[in-house]
Amino acid sequence: MRGRAAAAAAVGAYFALLAALGGYDRWSRLGVFPVDRSRPLWFGDLRSLTSAWQCARHGRHVLPRNPCDPWQRPANYPHLWVWLKFLGLGNGDVQALGFLVGALFLLAALAVLPRAAGVGSGALYGVALCAPAIMLGVQRANVDLLLFGLLVVAAIYASRAVLAAAVVELAAALKLFPIFAVGLLLRRRYWLISGAVLVAFAAYALGTLSTIREIRKTVPQVNDTSFGLRRFSEWAAAAVTAHSSPVGWDVAVALVTLAAVVLLRNRLRALLPETGTRELDLFWAGACVYVGSYVFFRSFDYRLAFALMTFPQLVRWARARSWIAVVTLVAFFGTLWLDAPWHGVPLLGWLQHSHVVSLPPVVASQLVLFLGLAAGLAATAPQLPYAVRSRTTRQRDASSGAAGASTVSSARSGR
């Protein structure tokens, strides 16, 4: 438990520093900003949900605008969240709920580390937990942190197929994007259960399609404190090909990456061998969410919390001297730390503004992290059922052929 203790100590030191700087209202001095700097209310993202409960109890619509929200933001959550209005909770309960969300997230985050993790790994993981991208979710008490906890449970108990599938399905129903974690079930070769999860999710999505479309229209798409392939594509479209279409770059990067990891899969298997079951389950859950979110969305940085699940497996590979894992870990920390404004901070400020051919380092880090995690998924991907059957058939035919040849040889020797 020394690794977890070291990580917890790092988080404790972080909050002690925050208190010394002036507390919650001075969190911006550590690169973490509230929803509205002119009105820095506690747990701003959670207020979107609690205010939606208040409005829903009075029969008022919360899409495309939530009149009960302090900033009039839409409650861009699936209706399952609004159904919790019967609990009677509202904006008066924000602080208690916010602390609860943060505590549950940190407990789940510490559970990601294996019990045998050493002090060094724990301290390094603690640095990741204290990054502005992660603390943005804690500061705003975003519900993505609860979904992170659900997927950690699914990964840790992945050997229980039905339980893991139910948890993934629940998380996907609550916020849609966790459906990418179905890759965890596929890695375990739960083919039928994975299919059932996907079919159930498709039925749910079709049944709530109008709400999903409305949410999509209201979700802000900005480059500040966010990650996604579109950030790189916009830079490439403007800087490389004289204002070409970012959509074309999106498709090109995604397809080239897919082709590369498929063609190089055998070589990647040698560089990133399949080691450790628990760590690999967590890696698949976190990597699938990051890779899927990176390609299809532009998400706020607090969703990078799911990338924390990849840390133990990346460390295991790095200790085996895998250069891909080392580069991916560097990109992992760059992604977590370099997207906050660090004006006046000597090292971080220099890294943030020393662009290579005008490419922001955080955007480069996000891209490299995407490539590294995609390589890890390809290297440890299971064989498809038909491929397994084909190989088994070939082996059986070869064994039968060898047995037949042996029988003929014995008969000839008997003559």
N, C-alpha and C positions, 0 to 999 in steps of 0.2 A: 504493500500500500504506500510505499515511499513516494512513488511517482505521483499518485493522486494527492498526497499530502503536499508535495512541492507545488503542484498546480494550484491547489486551494490556497496555499500561502501566497502565491503570486497574485491571485485574484484579491485576497485580503489586503495585500500591500497596495494594490491599485485603488481599492475603495478608501483606504486610509489616506492615500495621496489626494483623492478626490475630495474627501472631507477637509483636508488641510487647505486645499485651493478655494474652498468656499461652498462645497456641497453640490447638490443637484443643479442648482442654477448656474454653476460655473463649469459644468461638464464640457462646454465648448472649448475650454482651455486644454482639454485632452483630445480634441478633434471630433467630438460627438455633439451634434447640434440638434436642438428640438425641432418640432414640426414648424413652429413659427417663432423666430428669434425675438420678435417684438412682444410676443405673448407666450413665454415659455412655461406652459402648463405641464404638470407632471404626467408622464405616461400618455403622450399625445395620441399614439396609434390605438391604444386600448380605449380611449374616449370615443373613437369612431364606433366601436362596438357597443359600449355601455349606453351611449346616446341613442343608438339604433334601437336598443331594447326599450328605452323610454318612449321613443316615438311610436314604436310598434304597439305598445300597450294602449296607446291612445288612437290607434288606427291610422296613423300617418305614414305615408310612404317615405322610404329612406333612399330610394333611387329614382332619378339620377342625382338628387340632392337630399341631404339629411338635415332638415331644419333644426334638429336638436343638437347637432354637433357644433362645438365652439367655433369651428372654421367653415361650417356649412359644407363639409366634404361628404361625398356619397359614401354610404356603407357598402363598399364593394366586396362583400362576402356572400357566399352561397346562403340560401335561405335557412339551412340547418342551424347557422349561428343565430339567426333572428328568432328561431323557435325557442331559444333559451330565455325569451322574455318572461316566461312564466315564473322564473326564479325570483322576479321582483327586484333585480339588481339594476343600478343606474350609475350616473356620474358621481354620486356620493360614495360609491364603493370602489372608485378607481384606484386609490392608493393601496388599499388592502389587496385587491386583485393584481395590481402591478407588481407588488413585492412577491406575491405568490407565483406569478408567471416567471419572474426572474429567478426565484429560488428553485423552482422545478427545472428550469432550463439548466442552471449551473449543476444541479445534481445529475441530470442526464448527461451533460457534457463531461463531468468527471467520470461517469460510468463508461465512457468511450475508451478511456485508458485501461489497458489490461492491468490486472492486479500485480503482475511481475514487473511493471514498468519501473525503471530506475529514476533517481533524482534528476539526472540530466534530461531525460525525455519528459519528465513531468514539468520541469522548469521551462523547457522549450514550448511545451503545450500551453503552459500558463501564459507565456508571451502571446501566443495565438488568441487565447481567450480574452486577453486585455486589449486586443486590437480595436481600433475605432469601428471597423465594420461589424464586429460582434457586439460591442457595447452599444451600438446604435439600436439594435433590437432590444437590449435590456433597458436602455434609457426610455424607449418609447413603449416598452411592454408589448411588442408586436406578437400577434398570435402565431406567427411562423415558428416562434420558439417552442410553443406547445406541440406543434407538428413535428419539430425536430425530436422532441422527447418520445413521441409515438414511434417514429422510425427507428430510433435507438432501441426501443423495446422490441420492435419487429426484427431487427438485425441480431440482437443478443439471443432471442428465442427463435431464430430461424429454423432450428431443427424441428420445431413444432409447426408443421406446415399450415394447418388450419388457423392457428393463432396468428402467425405471421401474416398470412393472407388477409385475415379479418382486420388487423391493425393497419395494414397498407390501404385497404379499401376504405376504412374509416377516415384516415388522413387525407386520401384523395377526395372523398366526398366533402370534407371540410374546406379544402382549398385548391383542389384540382391538380396542381403541379406535382404533389407527392405520388401521382400515378407512375411517374418515372421510376420510382423505387420498386416497381414490379420486376425490374432486372434482378433484384435480390432473390426473388422466387425462381426466376429462370436460371440463375446461377446454381441454385440448389436442385435443378432439374425437376421442379414441380410443374411439369408441363400442363397437366389438366387443370390444376388449381390456378396457375397463372392465366390460362385461358378464361376460366370462370371469373376471375377478378377483372380482366379486361372487358369481358362481355357485360358484367354488372356495371362497370364504370361507364361504358358506352351507353347503356340504357339510362343511367342516371344523367349523363350529360345531355342526351337527346330530350329527356323529360324536362330539363331545366335550361334548354338552349336559349330561350328568350332572355332569361336572367343572365346567363353567361355572356351573351352579346352585349347586354346593357352594361355589365361590369367591365367588359373589354373597352367599351367606349369611354368609361369614366376613369380607368386606371391611368395615372400620369406616366408619361414616357419621357424621362429626363436623363441626362448624362451625369448629373451630380450624384455622388454616392450611389452609384448603380453599376451593374455589370451585365454583360451580354455581348454577343457577337456583333450586334449593330454598332456598338461603339467603335470597334476596329473597322468595320465596313465603312462607316461614315468618314473615318480618317483616311482609309485607303482610297475611297471614291474621290475625295477632295485633293489628296496629296500625290497619288500615284498615277491615276488615269484621267486627270482633268475633268473632275466632276461627273464621273460615271455613276450608274445606279448602285446605291448601297445594297439593294436586294440582290443584284447580280453577285456582289461580293459575298453576301451571306450564303448563297447557294454554292458558290465556287469553293469557299473555305470548308463548308460542311462536307461537300462531296469529295474533295481532295483528301480531307482528313479520314473519311470513311474508307476510301480506296487504299490509302497508305497503311492504315492499321490492319486491314484485311490482307493485303499483299505481304506485309511484313510480320504477320502473326507468329509464324514459327520462330523468327529471329527474336521477336519481343518475348516469347515464352522463355527463351534462354536468358534474356536480360532481366525479366520480371517473373521469376518462377512462382508457382502457386504454393505459398507457404502460410500456415496458420489459418484455421477455420474461422475463428471469431473475428480476427482482424480483417479477413477477406470479406466476410459478410457485411461488416460495417463499411468497408471500402466500397463495396458494390452499391449499398444504399446511398451513401453520400455522393459517390462519383456519378451515379446515374442521375441524381437530382441536379447536380451542378452542370453536367454535360447537357442534359435536356433543357434546363433553364437557360443556359448560355446560348444555345442554338435558337430556341424558339421565343424567348422573351428578353425584355430588358428589365431586370429586377433590381430592387433596392438592395443595398449591400448587406442588410441584416439576413438575407437568405443565404449568404455565404456561411452561415452557421452550419449548414449541412455538409460543407466541405471539411469540417472538423472531424467527421467520421472517417475520413481517408487518412488521417494523420498516423495512427498506429501502423498500418500496413506500409505506408511510405517510409516510415522510420525503419521498419524491418528490412525493406528492400535496400535502403540507403546503407544500412549496416553490412549488407551483403555486397557492398561496393557497386551498386547499380547507379550509373551516372544519370540515367533517366529519372530515377527516384530523387536523386540529389537536386537536379535541375527543377523538378516539379515542386520539391519542398521550398526551394528559393522563391519560385513563382507563387507558391501558396502564401508565404509571408508577405511578399510584395503586394499581392492582391488584397490581403487583409489590412495592411498598414498604409499604403500609399494613396488611398483615395480620399483622405481627409486633408483639409488645408493646413499645411505645416509651415506657414510663413514665420520666419525667424528661428525655426528649429534647425540647427546647423546641418546635420546629416540628412534627416528626412526632407527638409526643405530643398536641399541640393538635389537629392534623388528625384523629387517630385517635379522639378523644373528643368532638369538637365535632359531634355528630350533627345532621343536618337532619331535624326531625320524627322523631327517634330512629332514623333510618336510618343505620347505620354507613357512613362514607365508603368503606370498602373494598368493601362490598356494592354501593353505588351505582356505584363504579368498574368492578366486574365486569360489571354490567348495561350500562353505557354502552359498555364495550369490546365486549360481545356485539352490541349494536345497530350500532356502527360497523363491525365486521368483517362483519356480515351485510349491511350496506349496500354495502360494498366487493365482496363476492361477487356480489350482485345486479347491481351496476353493470358488472362485467366478465364476467358469465356468458355462455357461448356460446349461440347459438341452437340449438334442437333440430333434428335432421335433417329432420323433416317441414316445419318452418318454413323452413329453408333451401331445400328443394326447392320449396315453395310460392312463395317469393319469386322463385326462379329461373324457375319456370314463368310467373309473372305478367310478369316482365321479358321473357321470350321471346315471350309472346303480344303484349305491347305492341310489341315490335320488329317482329313479323310483321304486326301491324295497321298500323303506320306504313309498312312496306315496301309493303303492299297498297294503302294510300291513295296512296302515291307513284306506284305503277304505274298506277292508275286515272287519276290526274291527268295523267300523261305521255301516256296513250292519248288522253284528251280533247284535250290540247294538239295531238297529232298530227293529229286530225280538223280 
